[in-house]
């Protein structure tokens, strides 16, 4: 990994760890005229979007969103994946036209220091369990964005899963 790549990821980690809102609760907010409303709970960091859940095999993918991008040139995508099947699956990798690279990352806090690491073997999706990709935890890191992510826009991610195969999902860009 080059020094520039490490620096870019560190800057993205710092930006991703910023508070969701400026210390105030928001019940709901209109993102655009198409009623892509969402609610952000500042205490839990959860977000609910108007995007419909995607059913793919035994998997249910929902709450698929991204924040608008900042000048750093990177972004992140969040979603919740529920494996309703009897067998474990695994999110292996991701492709999108909005970034040069999309990687599965995990943010952790160790000794009051936030770190972020790529998961080279993918993300396990245990049978009968829900896995949340959310700020401060697992997320899809979008490295070297090819376009700005602007509130109200959407883009496509192609998720490659070990057992369930390939699935396309729409990601809503929402202002928090």
Secondary structure, 3 states (H helix, E strand, C coil): CCHHHHHHHHHHHHHHCCCCCCCCCCCCECCCCCCCCEEEECCCCEEEECCCCEEECCEEEEEEEECCCCCCCCEEEEEEEEECCCCCEEEEEEECCCEEEEEEEEEEEECCEEEEEECCCCEEECCCCEEEECCCCEEEEEEEECCCCCCCCEEEEEEEECCCEEEEEEEEECCC
